[in-house]
Amino acid sequence: MLRPWHLDDVDSVHEICQDPAIQEFTTVPVPYTKEIAEHWIRTSPLKYLEREKISLAGVRSGEIALSVSLHSIHEFDHVGEIGYWVSPQARGEGLATHAVEMLTDFAFAIGFRRITAITLPENLASQKTLLNAGFELETVLRDGMTRRDGTQTNSVLFSKFPKVKIAD
Ligand SMILES: CC(C)(COP(=O)(O)OP(=O)(O)OC[C@H]1O[C@@H](n2cnc3c(N)ncnc32)[C@H](O)[C@@H]1OP(=O)(O)O)[C@@H](O)C(=O)NCCC(=O)NCCS
């Protein structure tokens, strides 16, 4: 189930975001403190109301399993970028793919016309997730990202589009 973030989720988010893969492959602040988790959760409804970001928690059996969000929204152009992480315990079960599909379906239903996702070149799990969720590999962005160690590297851009509606 995808739902808005609750303040009760702070401890779970704080614990999950200690994961080395999340710190390496996403832009979460490092070190990731409880205050950061709380600020992120507290500001998420405001960002939604300001049409800046849609940020949702994925819950399974009452536990936080994942985060999925649509950010870098440019409303005039009908575009946004998707980002996600899955808790280490919940990986390898297709949850990221399912969540990405749910959020992109919702985004297309409310009028988005292009959703992108950008990964580091070696983040094969994320790239597979995107392909499984119906994204296409669009291009490689030369020197498109900075690693945690400060070096610049290529990034890989994926995109997904709404299905064309055929008139009956
Ligand atoms: C990327 C991530 C979200 C995937 O979550 P998940 O729930 O395990 O993903 P899914 O189970 O939906 O799919 C993962 C796919 O990647 C594949 N995969 C996993 N590790 C892989 C690897 N090292 N090399 C190649 N494929 C890999 C899986 O086999 C699966 O594909 P399949 O179903 O066709 O077999 C998770 O690993 C994660 O949170 N990573 C750290 C944060 C991150 O990278 N976020 C994305 C930033 S762009």
The ligand as an SDF file (V2000), in Angstrom:
LIG
                    3D

 48 50  0  0  0  0  0  0  0  0999 V2000
   17.0320   -0.3160   -6.5620 C   0  0  0  0  0  0  0  0  0  0  0  0
   16.0710   -0.8490   -5.5040 C   0  0  0  0  0  0  0  0  0  0  0  0
   15.0280    0.2250   -5.2280 C   0  0  0  0  0  0  0  0  0  0  0  0
   15.3770   -2.0810   -6.0470 C   0  0  0  0  0  0  0  0  0  0  0  0
   14.3940   -2.5080   -5.1120 O   0  0  0  0  0  0  0  0  0  0  0  0
   13.7190   -3.9720   -5.2010 P   0  0  0  0  0  0  0  0  0  0  0  0
   12.3950   -3.9260   -4.5100 O   0  0  0  0  0  0  0  0  0  0  0  0
   14.7040   -4.9890   -4.7600 O   0  0  0  0  0  0  0  0  0  0  0  0
   13.4910   -4.0580   -6.7710 O   0  0  0  0  0  0  0  0  0  0  0  0
   12.6430   -5.1460   -7.5670 P   0  0  0  0  0  0  0  0  0  0  0  0
   12.5740   -6.3950   -6.7500 O   0  0  0  0  0  0  0  0  0  0  0  0
   11.3560   -4.5210   -8.0190 O   0  0  0  0  0  0  0  0  0  0  0  0
   13.5140   -5.3620   -8.8850 O   0  0  0  0  0  0  0  0  0  0  0  0
   14.9040   -5.4320   -8.8150 C   0  0  0  0  0  0  0  0  0  0  0  0
   15.3970   -6.0780  -10.1090 C   0  0  0  0  0  0  0  0  0  0  0  0
   16.7950   -5.8510  -10.1680 O   0  0  0  0  0  0  0  0  0  0  0  0
   17.4650   -7.0960  -10.2730 C   0  0  0  0  0  0  0  0  0  0  0  0
   18.7380   -6.9310   -9.5900 N   0  0  0  0  0  0  0  0  0  0  0  0
   18.9480   -6.7870   -8.2710 C   0  0  0  0  0  0  0  0  0  0  0  0
   20.2780   -6.6450   -8.0380 N   0  0  0  0  0  0  0  0  0  0  0  0
   20.8740   -6.6640   -9.2630 C   0  0  0  0  0  0  0  0  0  0  0  0
   22.2200   -6.5560   -9.7110 C   0  0  0  0  0  0  0  0  0  0  0  0
   23.2090   -6.3640   -8.8440 N   0  0  0  0  0  0  0  0  0  0  0  0
   22.4640   -6.6330  -11.0390 N   0  0  0  0  0  0  0  0  0  0  0  0
   21.4620   -6.7800  -11.9270 C   0  0  0  0  0  0  0  0  0  0  0  0
   20.1520   -6.8860  -11.5700 N   0  0  0  0  0  0  0  0  0  0  0  0
   19.8790   -6.8270  -10.2460 C   0  0  0  0  0  0  0  0  0  0  0  0
   16.5320   -8.0850   -9.6270 C   0  0  0  0  0  0  0  0  0  0  0  0
   16.8300   -9.4020  -10.0530 O   0  0  0  0  0  0  0  0  0  0  0  0
   15.1930   -7.5810  -10.1200 C   0  0  0  0  0  0  0  0  0  0  0  0
   14.9540   -7.9250  -11.4650 O   0  0  0  0  0  0  0  0  0  0  0  0
   14.0360   -9.2120  -11.8730 P   0  0  0  0  0  0  0  0  0  0  0  0
   12.7560   -9.0630  -11.1060 O   0  0  0  0  0  0  0  0  0  0  0  0
   13.8270   -9.0670  -13.3520 O   0  0  0  0  0  0  0  0  0  0  0  0
   14.8110  -10.4220  -11.4730 O   0  0  0  0  0  0  0  0  0  0  0  0
   16.8050   -1.2320   -4.1860 C   0  0  0  0  0  0  0  0  0  0  0  0
   17.8650   -2.0910   -4.4790 O   0  0  0  0  0  0  0  0  0  0  0  0
   17.3420   -0.0270   -3.4370 C   0  0  0  0  0  0  0  0  0  0  0  0
   16.6390    0.5560   -2.5930 O   0  0  0  0  0  0  0  0  0  0  0  0
   18.6040    0.3800   -3.7200 N   0  0  0  0  0  0  0  0  0  0  0  0
   19.2140    1.5380   -3.0510 C   0  0  0  0  0  0  0  0  0  0  0  0
   18.5200    2.8330   -3.4290 C   0  0  0  0  0  0  0  0  0  0  0  0
   18.4930    3.0690   -4.9360 C   0  0  0  0  0  0  0  0  0  0  0  0
   19.3480    2.6120   -5.6710 O   0  0  0  0  0  0  0  0  0  0  0  0
   17.4530    3.8230   -5.3880 N   0  0  0  0  0  0  0  0  0  0  0  0
   17.3180    4.1530   -6.7950 C   0  0  0  0  0  0  0  0  0  0  0  0
   18.2020    5.3060   -7.1480 C   0  0  0  0  0  0  0  0  0  0  0  0
   18.2030    5.5970   -8.9140 S   0  0  0  0  0  0  0  0  0  0  0  0
  1  2  1  0
  2  3  1  0
  2  4  1  0
  2 36  1  0
  4  5  1  0
  5  6  1  0
  6  7  2  0
  6  8  1  0
  6  9  1  0
  9 10  1  0
 10 11  2  0
 10 12  1  0
 10 13  1  0
 13 14  1  0
 14 15  1  0
 15 16  1  0
 15 30  1  0
 16 17  1  0
 17 18  1  0
 17 28  1  0
 18 19  1  0
 18 27  1  0
 19 20  2  0
 20 21  1  0
 21 22  1  0
 21 27  2  0
 22 23  1  0
 22 24  2  0
 24 25  1  0
 25 26  2  0
 26 27  1  0
 28 29  1  0
 28 30  1  0
 30 31  1  0
 31 32  1  0
 32 33  2  0
 32 34  1  0
 32 35  1  0
 36 37  1  0
 36 38  1  0
 38 39  2  0
 38 40  1  0
 40 41  1  0
 41 42  1  0
 42 43  1  0
 43 44  2  0
 43 45  1  0
 45 46  1  0
 46 47  1  0
 47 48  1  0
M  END
$$$$
